[in-house]
C-alpha cells in the first residue's frame, strides 16, 4: 500500500459496485477501507468479501471487520492461506528446477 492505493476502495466506490459484487483482496492490506467494507457488508450493499491482507497485521482485535453483523458474507484468512502442502511442494520443485537451469548455464 502506498499514498496512491491507501483506502482506494472506500464507501463511495463501494456504492458504484453491483449488489452481487464480491471483493477479494489477497494483495495488499489497506487498499480497501476496512471500516467502509464492514459498513457496506452490514448494509447489504455488496454480496461479500474475502480478505487475507489487512491494514495492520496481525489483525487487531478492534478491526471493524471482526464486528461485521453479516458474518456469512465475509471470509478472513491470515496471509498464509496460500501455504498448502501442494503449493509448498510445487514451489520447492520450481526452485530446484531454476537452480538446475542456472547451474547448467554456468558450464
C-alpha positions as MATLAB code, in Angstrom:
seq = 'XXXXXXXXXXXXXXXXXXXXXXXXXXXXXXXXXXXXXXXXXXXXXXXXXXXXXXXXXXXXXXXXXXXXXXXXXXXXXXXXXXXXXXXXXXXXXXXXXXXXXXXXXXX';
ca = [
       0.000    0.000    0.000;
       1.216    3.486   -0.765;
      -0.257    7.001   -0.852;
      -1.962    6.207   -4.179;
      -3.567    2.944   -3.093;
      -4.383    3.582    0.578;
      -8.169    3.419    1.002;
      -8.527    3.297   -2.777;
     -11.794    1.402   -2.359;
     -13.886    3.461    0.012;
     -17.603    3.781    0.730;
     -18.247    5.924   -2.349;
     -16.503    3.382   -4.603;
     -18.355    0.502   -2.963;
     -21.591    2.273   -3.897;
     -20.558    2.028   -7.567;
     -20.418   -1.769   -7.341;
     -23.258   -4.101   -8.212;
     -25.071   -5.630   -5.267;
     -23.744   -9.022   -6.469;
     -20.097   -7.871   -6.233;
     -17.627   -9.844   -4.146;
     -14.413   -8.082   -3.161;
     -11.300  -10.275   -2.995;
      -8.064   -8.808   -1.652;
      -5.068  -11.106   -1.393;
      -2.538   -8.490   -2.493;
      -2.046   -5.574   -0.132;
      -3.775   -4.547    3.067;
      -5.264   -1.094    3.308;
      -6.347   -0.880   -0.325;
      -9.940   -1.142    0.808;
     -11.066    0.962    3.721;
     -11.831   -1.712    6.299;
     -14.423    0.357    8.154;
     -16.220    1.126    4.900;
     -16.103   -2.535    3.872;
     -17.667   -3.567    7.187;
     -20.342   -0.916    6.670;
     -21.301   -1.984    3.136;
     -21.464   -5.632    4.215;
     -23.751   -4.720    7.112;
     -25.899   -2.585    4.814;
     -26.142   -5.446    2.242;
     -24.669   -3.216   -0.471;
     -22.343   -5.930   -1.838;
     -22.622   -9.707   -1.753;
     -19.439  -10.431    0.159;
     -15.706  -10.181    0.616;
     -12.677  -12.411    1.027;
      -9.676  -10.765    2.650;
      -6.317  -12.219    3.639;
      -4.339   -8.983    3.947;
      -5.066   -6.243    6.414;
      -4.002   -2.674    7.023;
      -2.469   -3.799   10.291;
      -1.041   -7.318   10.547;
      -1.618   -9.327   12.537;
      -5.209   -8.151   12.527;
      -6.046   -6.051   15.564;
      -8.890   -7.212   17.813;
     -10.556   -3.804   17.283;
     -10.646   -4.193   13.486;
     -14.187   -3.380   12.255;
     -14.173   -6.459   10.018;
     -14.240   -8.635   13.132;
     -17.508   -6.984   14.174;
     -19.439   -7.398   10.905;
     -23.056   -8.373   11.582;
     -23.409  -10.335    8.337;
     -20.509  -12.686    9.089;
     -21.660  -15.156    6.415;
     -20.707  -12.533    3.801;
     -17.079  -12.331    4.907;
     -14.107  -14.706    4.804;
     -10.958  -13.589    6.632;
      -7.768  -15.631    6.466;
      -4.187  -14.991    7.545;
      -1.849  -14.027    4.721;
      -0.502  -17.572    4.700;
      -3.621  -19.039    3.094;
      -1.525  -19.971    0.039;
       0.706  -22.261    2.102;
      -0.973  -25.612    1.411;
       1.228  -28.697    1.186;
       0.574  -28.774   -2.571;
       1.577  -25.129   -3.040;
       4.761  -25.540   -0.994;
       5.698  -28.732   -2.866;
       5.220  -27.004   -6.233;
       7.220  -24.009   -5.012;
      10.156  -26.192   -3.976;
      10.034  -28.128   -7.269;
      10.259  -24.864   -9.202;
      13.082  -23.543   -7.034;
      15.045  -26.763   -7.605;
      14.366  -26.578  -11.348;
      15.511  -22.929  -11.509;
      18.725  -23.768   -9.642;
      19.408  -26.671  -12.020;
      18.833  -24.462  -15.072;
      21.119  -21.799  -13.596;
      23.888  -24.306  -12.877;
      23.631  -25.730  -16.419;
      24.050  -22.215  -17.853;
      27.264  -21.738  -15.844;
      29.003  -24.705  -17.560;
];
